[in-house]
Amino acid sequence: MVNYIWVGMIVIGIVYALFNGTMDLVNAAIFQGAKNAVTIAFGLISVLVFWLGLMRIAEKAGLLEALGKLCRPVVKKIFPEVPPDHPAMGYILSNTMANMFGLGNAATPLGIKAMEELKKLNDGKDTASRSMITFLAVNTSSITLIPTTVIAVRITYGSANPADIVMPTLMATIISAIGALLIDRYFYHKRKRKGGA
């Protein structure tokens, strides 16, 4: 459906430009947009390759495993239905670590695998389990220590200090993660009371 909306907007814009005599501006915007897309893509690729390489080194050195062990008690409290040795817990921890380092692109496949494993724990039902809902809330609002993608975009556009965004991002993501967990718990307990009544 969204594809039809985009196509409709593009067609309407081109037809309007034809009747308005501004087709040259549309052509210039198309080529400028394509140029900007390539510039941003190359900027993101270089930073993502760098951080993914660092993540690989950290993984080989055991740093990610150590961070995972450090976070495991907290994650076990957030996901009490997930057995500690279940593959879902490993994917949840890996996804959390990738999100903490601002590697959303690397975190996505880990998040998908975590959801698949959580679905297996839910006996393959199409209805989301408590853990699936909580994971979605935590994943969407995860704490970001280093917003690599934003830093990459700021570098691409010549920011004087691209890392200025680190502290505000950290504070905002901590608040959003706490908010997501509070809302998740509120609705869980509200639903539980309703079901028990």
Phi and psi in degrees as a GROMACS rama.xvg file:
@    title "Ramachandran Plot"
@    xaxis  label "Phi"
@    yaxis  label "Psi"
@TYPE xy
-62.7725  -36.8076  VAL-2
-59.7093  -39.3775  ASN-3
-65.6455  -37.9234  TYR-4
-63.7548  -45.8956  ILE-5
-61.8652  -46.3611  TRP-6
-61.1841  -42.7589  VAL-7
-60.1267  -44.0249  GLY-8
-64.8102  -40.1407  MET-9
-65.1732  -46.6407  ILE-10
-62.5278  -45.3429  VAL-11
-60.5424  -43.1939  ILE-12
-62.6396  -42.689  GLY-13
-68.2415  -43.8917  ILE-14
-62.1413  -42.9357  VAL-15
-61.6242  -42.5825  TYR-16
-64.3182  -37.3264  ALA-17
-62.7327  -46.2673  LEU-18
-73.6034  -26.4707  PHE-19
-90.2649  -11.0803  ASN-20
76.4824  25.7293  GLY-21
-116.716  30.2448  THR-22
-63.8498  -30.6888  MET-23
-64.0861  -36.0446  ASP-24
-68.8383  -36.6085  LEU-25
-64.7465  -45.1379  VAL-26
-60.5531  -43.9165  ASN-27
-62.533  -41.1013  ALA-28
-66.4975  -37.9883  ALA-29
-62.0467  -48.3275  ILE-30
-70.7256  -35.7955  PHE-31
-66.4225  -39.6529  GLN-32
-64.1276  -41.4894  GLY-33
-63.9497  -40.8425  ALA-34
-63.1506  -45.4661  LYS-35
-62.4972  -39.0935  ASN-36
-62.3258  -42.9905  ALA-37
-66.7397  -42.4202  VAL-38
-59.9841  -47.1175  THR-39
-64.4483  -43.0304  ILE-40
-59.7949  -45.3343  ALA-41
-66.3043  -37.4854  PHE-42
-62.9969  -42.4886  GLY-43
-69.349  -39.23  LEU-44
-60.1191  -45.8361  ILE-45
-63.6044  -44.0665  SER-46
-68.9849  -41.9566  VAL-47
-64.6574  -39.9949  LEU-48
-61.9971  -43.5871  VAL-49
-59.743  -51.9466  PHE-50
-69.4588  -36.3567  TRP-51
-64.6827  -36.6234  LEU-52
-63.3138  -44.4168  GLY-53
-61.8717  -40.374  LEU-54
-62.8218  -38.2512  MET-55
-65.8101  -43.0314  ARG-56
-62.5846  -44.2393  ILE-57
-62.3648  -37.7287  ALA-58
-65.07  -47.0163  GLU-59
-64.7748  -33.8528  LYS-60
-80.1095  -9.09943  ALA-61
89.7739  4.88774  GLY-62
-66.2707  -42.6286  LEU-63
-64.4124  -38.7994  LEU-64
-64.2263  -41.5947  GLU-65
-63.8417  -43.2742  ALA-66
-63.8474  -39.1115  LEU-67
-61.5341  -42.9327  GLY-68
-65.1147  -37.4456  LYS-69
-64.651  -39.5979  LEU-70
-85.7869  -17.0128  CYS-71
-54.3372  -44.7419  ARG-72
-60.2798  -38.5536  PRO-73
-67.9239  -44.9062  VAL-74
-65.2815  -36.1623  VAL-75
-63.8661  -35.3443  LYS-76
-71.1412  -34.8058  LYS-77
-73.5046  -33.8097  ILE-78
-120.623  70.4603  PHE-79
-67.3092  -22.384  PRO-80
-79.6715  -14.847  GLU-81
-89.6588  121.24  VAL-82
-60.4728  140.725  PRO-83
-58.1722  -30.3984  PRO-84
-98.1392  6.09104  ASP-85
-73.6418  144.801  HIS-86
-55.7316  -29.1302  PRO-87
-58.9069  -39.0218  ALA-88
-63.6482  -40.5827  MET-89
-63.3862  -43.2651  GLY-90
-68.2195  -37.1027  TYR-91
-62.6515  -45.4691  ILE-92
-64.13  -43.5273  LEU-93
-63.1226  -42.4176  SER-94
-62.5459  -42.6799  ASN-95
-62.4019  -44.2684  THR-96
-62.8714  -44.6381  MET-97
-62.4099  -41.5295  ALA-98
-66.0362  -36.2827  ASN-99
-61.6949  -32.3692  MET-100
-95.0862  15.4362  PHE-101
70.6167  22.8962  GLY-102
-101.129  62.1169  LEU-103
-55.0495  -37.7645  GLY-104
-65.23  -36.0444  ASN-105
-78.6679  -27.7407  ALA-106
-75.0383  -27.2809  ALA-107
-58.4469  -51.8487  THR-108
-62.2326  -33.7059  PRO-109
-67.1339  -38.3667  LEU-110
-65.7308  -39.3991  GLY-111
-64.3049  -44.0015  ILE-112
-63.2974  -39.5017  LYS-113
-61.3148  -43.9535  ALA-114
-63.9549  -39.6015  MET-115
-61.3144  -43.0822  GLU-116
-68.1654  -38.0001  GLU-117
-65.9283  -33.9942  LEU-118
-66.144  -37.7659  LYS-119
-62.2028  -40.0767  LYS-120
-64.8768  -25.1203  LEU-121
-91.3148  19.0248  ASN-122
58.1581  29.4633  ASP-123
71.6786  12.1658  GLY-124
-64.5633  152.471  LYS-125
-81.4598  -13.6134  ASP-126
-84.6074  134.998  THR-127
-69.4474  137.471  ALA-128
-82.635  171.093  SER-129
-57.6539  -43.979  ARG-130
-64.3239  -36.9246  SER-131
-65.7367  -42.4653  MET-132
-65.9391  -44.3966  ILE-133
-62.4549  -42.7626  THR-134
-62.0716  -41.0638  PHE-135
-61.2585  -43.4607  LEU-136
-64.7984  -45.2431  ALA-137
-67.3676  -42.8719  VAL-138
-64.9793  -40.6475  ASN-139
-69.0248  -33.7144  THR-140
-113.269  26.6961  SER-141
-61.4152  151.655  SER-142
-71.4798  131.582  ILE-143
-116.74  116.27  THR-144
-79.3511  -43.459  LEU-145
-130.981  105.023  ILE-146
-78.8675  77.4808  PRO-147
-59.7176  -39.3365  THR-148
-65.3543  -44.0177  THR-149
-66.1343  -40.7442  VAL-150
-61.6419  -41.6882  ILE-151
-61.7083  -43.1773  ALA-152
-64.9912  -41.2333  VAL-153
-64.651  -37.3843  ARG-154
-64.6729  -45.0414  ILE-155
-57.4983  -38.1435  THR-156
-95.082  15.5838  TYR-157
74.9124  33.7379  GLY-158
-62.1339  139.873  SER-159
-65.7476  -36.7715  ALA-160
-140.45  85.3719  ASN-161
-64.4194  -21.0548  PRO-162
-86.4284  1.80974  ALA-163
-57.9562  -21.5028  ASP-164
-78.8193  -11.4899  ILE-165
-61.1705  -53.6034  VAL-166
-65.8033  -47.8719  MET-167
-60.0592  -37.5383  PRO-168
-65.4202  -43.8729  THR-169
-59.3488  -47.702  LEU-170
-63.6055  -44.7951  MET-171
-64.4555  -40.9711  ALA-172
-73.7308  -31.0554  THR-173
-64.0461  -45.6283  ILE-174
-63.1146  -42.868  ILE-175
-67.485  -37.4023  SER-176
-66.7363  -43.3677  ALA-177
-63.1914  -44.319  ILE-178
-60.1719  -44.2609  GLY-179
-62.4275  -43.2897  ALA-180
-66.269  -40.767  LEU-181
-63.566  -44.2157  LEU-182
-65.4888  -42.2354  ILE-183
-58.4842  -47.9538  ASP-184
-66.6607  -39.0914  ARG-185
-58.3732  -51.5104  TYR-186
-69.1326  -32.1321  PHE-187
-63.4588  -48.9074  TYR-188
-68.6805  -34.8224  HIS-189
-63.8321  -44.0265  LYS-190
-67.2723  -38.5403  ARG-191
-64.1176  -43.7046  LYS-192
-62.9253  -40.7013  ARG-193
-64.2493  -42.3651  LYS-194
-69.3304  -32.8672  GLY-195
-79.3552  -20.4721  GLY-196
